């Protein structure tokens, strides 16, 4: 198309407002010569297109319809390309993995479901948000252990790619398979229908404050404790430091219960002579 020059004509409909001190035939005839009016565009329509060849050896004539089709196709391709770029940018942003820090907080919870011991390990980001889990079981075959380990890796990758913990909780709480039954070693969960049901109940209670999934009330008062905790956060800088250093899942937001205030304790250190 570099050999062709395309001329495009448009039909523009507009109106001009003139402010006249006096209306007579003389002023009305001279309105087209006045330049003090205000223009307002009403409509713009594509009128006609003409094609001129810039190549002297090329005598071909291109129809207006073909030019219209080519321009429309170029517009569609450009819009499709823009959509693809936007989708790629959004997918890159949404698909970014937030790796765990090399030194991280977390906790280990040991529990017994039936006759099977289950160890749940968690890893947290600096802000206390969970980013990985590890599951160790006893009295299980190598196949089951391998499946549980790889399942924990899959969940950890999902958390690091931005999948909300609530999605895993809703998907796996209530699953039923053996081992199941009474739970020993966990102060909030008394029974579970499966290992996955127990694990995601524990994570929901520790990281999402899902008291509806717990079998025993929260130690320290639950909601009242949370309100007191918020008030003390603004009053006591020491409590904020403890929150930054302590695993959120380990204390389950019961910072006041696990905090010992030593501000009034005086320690005298005497060296040996």
C-alpha positions in Angstrom: 0.0 0.0 0.0 3.0 2.3 0.1 2.6 2.9 -3.7 -0.8 4.4 -3.2 -2.0 7.7 -1.8 -5.4 7.5 -0.2 -7.5 10.7 0.0 -10.4 10.6 2.5 -13.2 13.1 2.5 -15.6 13.8 5.4 -18.9 15.6 5.6 -19.2 17.7 8.7 -22.4 19.1 10.0 -22.1 22.0 12.5 -23.8 25.0 13.7 -22.5 28.5 14.5 -24.0 30.7 17.2 -23.6 34.5 16.6 -24.6 37.1 19.2 -26.1 40.1 17.2 -27.0 43.5 18.6 -29.5 44.1 15.9 -31.2 41.7 13.4 -31.6 43.0 9.9 -31.1 41.8 6.4 -27.6 43.3 6.1 -26.2 41.6 9.2 -27.9 38.3 8.2 -26.3 38.4 4.8 -22.8 39.0 6.3 -23.0 36.1 8.8 -20.7 33.9 6.7 -18.0 36.6 6.9 -18.1 37.0 10.6 -15.5 35.1 12.7 -16.9 35.8 16.2 -19.3 32.8 16.3 -19.1 29.7 18.4 -18.9 26.4 16.5 -20.6 23.2 17.7 -20.1 20.0 15.7 -23.3 18.1 15.2 -22.2 15.1 13.0 -19.2 13.8 11.0 -19.7 11.3 8.2 -17.3 9.5 5.9 -18.1 10.8 2.4 -15.8 9.3 -0.2 -12.3 7.9 -0.8 -10.1 8.3 -3.8 -7.0 6.4 -4.6 -4.1 7.8 -6.5 -1.1 5.8 -7.7 2.3 7.2 -6.9 4.1 4.6 -9.0 4.3 5.8 -12.7 4.7 2.2 -13.9 1.6 1.0 -12.1 -1.6 1.7 -13.9 -3.9 -0.5 -11.6 -7.0 1.0 -10.1 -8.1 0.0 -6.7 -11.8 0.0 -5.8 -13.0 1.8 -2.8 -14.6 -1.4 -1.4 -11.2 -3.2 -1.4 -9.6 -0.3 0.4 -12.5 -0.3 3.0 -12.0 -4.1 3.5 -8.3 -3.7 3.9 -8.6 -0.9 6.4 -11.3 -2.8 8.4 -9.1 -5.9 8.5 -6.2 -3.8 9.7 -8.4 -2.3 12.4 -9.5 -5.7 13.5 -6.0 -7.1 13.6 -4.8 -4.1 15.6 -7.6 -4.4 18.1 -7.0 -8.2 18.4 -3.3 -7.5 19.0 -4.1 -4.9 21.7 -6.4 -7.4 23.4 -3.7 -10.1 23.2 -1.2 -7.8 24.7 -3.6 -6.7 27.5 -4.4 -10.4 28.3 -0.7 -11.3 28.4 0.0 -8.4 30.7 -2.8 -9.3 33.0 -1.9 -12.9 33.0 1.7 -12.0 33.8 0.6 -9.9 36.7 -1.8 -12.5 38.0 0.6 -15.3 37.4 3.5 -13.9 39.4 4.8 -16.1 42.2 5.7 -14.5 45.5 8.4 -16.7 46.8 8.9 -17.4 50.5 11.7 -15.6 52.4 14.7 -17.8 53.2 14.2 -17.4 56.9 10.5 -17.5 57.8 8.1 -17.9 60.6 5.6 -20.7 61.2 4.6 -23.4 63.6 4.4 -27.2 63.9 1.1 -28.8 65.1 1.2 -32.5 66.2 -2.1 -34.3 66.4 -3.4 -37.9 66.4 -6.4 -38.9 64.2 -7.4 -42.4 65.2 -4.1 -44.2 65.6 -2.3 -42.0 63.0 0.0 -39.2 63.9 -0.1 -36.1 61.7 2.5 -33.3 61.8 1.5 -30.0 60.1 4.3 -27.6 59.4 3.5 -24.0 58.2 5.6 -21.2 56.7 4.6 -17.6 56.8 5.5 -14.4 55.0 6.8 -11.4 56.9 3.3 -10.0 57.3 2.0 -13.3 58.9 0.2 -14.6 55.8 0.6 -18.3 55.2 2.6 -19.3 52.2 3.4 -23.0 52.5 2.5 -26.2 54.3 4.2 -29.5 54.9 2.4 -32.7 56.0 4.1 -35.6 57.7 2.3 -38.8 58.6 3.1 -42.0 60.4 1.9 -45.6 59.9 1.4 -44.9 56.3 2.9 -46.5 53.2 5.4 -44.8 50.9 2.7 -44.1 48.3 0.5 -42.3 50.8 3.4 -40.3 52.2 4.5 -39.3 48.7 1.0 -38.3 47.8 0.6 -36.2 50.9 4.0 -34.5 50.4 3.2 -33.6 46.8 -0.3 -32.4 47.8 1.3 -30.1 50.3 3.7 -28.8 47.6 0.7 -28.1 45.3 -1.1 -26.2 48.0 2.0 -24.2 48.8 2.5 -23.3 45.1 -1.2 -22.2 44.9 -0.8 -20.0 48.0 2.4 -18.4 46.6 0.7 -17.7 43.3 -2.1 -15.8 45.1 -4.8 -18.5 45.5 -6.8 -17.4 48.7 -6.6 -19.8 51.6 -10.5 -19.7 51.7 -10.6 -21.5 48.4 -8.7 -24.5 49.8 -10.7 -24.4 53.0 -14.0 -24.6 51.2 -12.7 -27.3 48.9 -11.3 -29.7 51.5 -13.1 -29.2 54.8 -15.6 -32.0 55.1 -13.8 -34.6 52.9 -14.3 -38.1 54.2 -11.8 -40.9 54.1 -9.7 -42.9 56.6 -8.1 -42.2 58.9 -10.9 -40.3 60.7 -12.4 -40.0 64.1 -11.3 -38.3 67.3 -8.5 -35.9 67.3 -6.0 -35.8 70.2 -3.4 -33.1 70.6 -5.3 -30.1 69.2 -7.1 -27.8 71.7 -9.6 -26.5 69.1 -10.5 -29.6 67.0 -11.9 -32.7 68.6 -12.8 -34.8 65.6 -12.2 -34.9 61.9 -13.6 -36.9 59.0 -10.2 -37.1 57.3 -6.6 -35.8 57.4 -7.5 -33.1 54.9 -10.5 -32.1 56.9 -8.4 -31.8 60.0 -5.5 -29.9 58.3 -7.7 -27.2 56.7 -9.8 -26.8 59.8 -6.6 -26.1 61.7 -5.5 -23.6 59.0 -8.9 -21.9 58.9 -8.9 -21.4 62.7 -5.3 -20.2 62.9 -5.1 -17.9 59.9 -8.7 -17.0 59.1 -10.3 -16.9 62.6 -13.0 -19.3 61.4 -14.5 -20.1 64.8 -17.4 -21.9 63.0 -15.0 -24.7 62.2 -13.7 -25.1 65.7 -15.2 -27.5 68.3 -14.1 -25.6 71.4 -14.4 -21.9 72.1 -11.4 -19.6 71.7 -9.2 -19.3 74.8 -9.3 -15.8 76.1 -12.6 -14.6 75.0 -12.6 -14.7 71.2 -14.1 -11.5 69.8 -13.6 -9.4 72.9 -10.0 -10.4 72.9 -9.7 -9.3 69.3 -11.1 -5.9 70.2 -8.8 -5.5 73.2 -6.0 -6.6 71.0 -6.7 -3.8 68.5 -6.9 -1.2 71.3 -3.7 -2.3 72.8 -1.9 -2.2 69.5 -2.2 1.5 69.4 -1.3 1.9 73.1 1.5 -0.6 73.5 4.4 -0.6 71.0 5.7 -3.8 72.6 2.7 -5.7 71.4 3.3 -4.6 67.8 6.8 -5.8 68.0 5.6 -9.2 69.3 3.1 -9.4 66.4 5.9 -8.8 63.9 8.2 -11.5 65.4 5.7 -14.2 66.5 4.0 -16.6 64.2 0.4 -15.6 63.6 -0.7 -19.2 63.2 1.0 -20.3 66.4 -0.6 -17.7 68.8 -3.9 -17.6 66.8 -4.2 -13.9 67.4 -4.1 -14.5 71.2 -1.2 -12.1 71.7 -2.3 -10.8 75.1 -2.5 -14.3 76.5 0.9 -15.3 75.2 2.5 -11.9 76.1 4.3 -11.4 79.4 4.8 -7.7 80.3 8.2 -7.3 82.0 8.2 -3.5 81.8 7.9 -3.2 85.6 10.5 -5.8 86.4 13.8 -4.5 87.5 16.9 -6.6 87.1 20.1 -5.7 88.8 23.2 -7.2 87.3 26.3 -7.2 89.5 29.6 -8.3 88.1 32.0 -10.5 90.0 34.9 -8.7 91.7 
